[in-house]
Amino acid sequence: MHEEMKSLEKKQTWILVKKPKNQKLVGCKWIFKSNKGILGKKSPRYKARLVAKGFTQQLGVDYNEICSPVVKHTSIRTILSIVAKEDLELEQMDIKTVFLHT
């Protein structure tokens, strides 16, 4: 949880402001996940994510647009087929705070 908070603070993802009158706030909550690891090889890992409770919003009342920066499965399959057909090399990477870079 401390690592996640440091990352959010380092990226300056928010500033503290007063709540505007007649505005509904979107709450948030911490999601905790554990990875058991492999006995004798890899120690257990614990992850924490701060998420917004977007399900409390209503279309047309709290927001008007939808944005979901998630790749579609058809896009992945297309890229993989091009890589295979053209005999290219493909590399994969994971960015811990990818949502901060969109």
Secondary structure, DSSP 4 states (H G I P E B T S, - for coil): -HHHHHHHHHTT-----PPPTT-PPP-EEEEEEEE--BTTTB--EEEEEEEE-GGG--BTTTBS--------HHHHHHHHHHHHHTT--------TTGGGG-
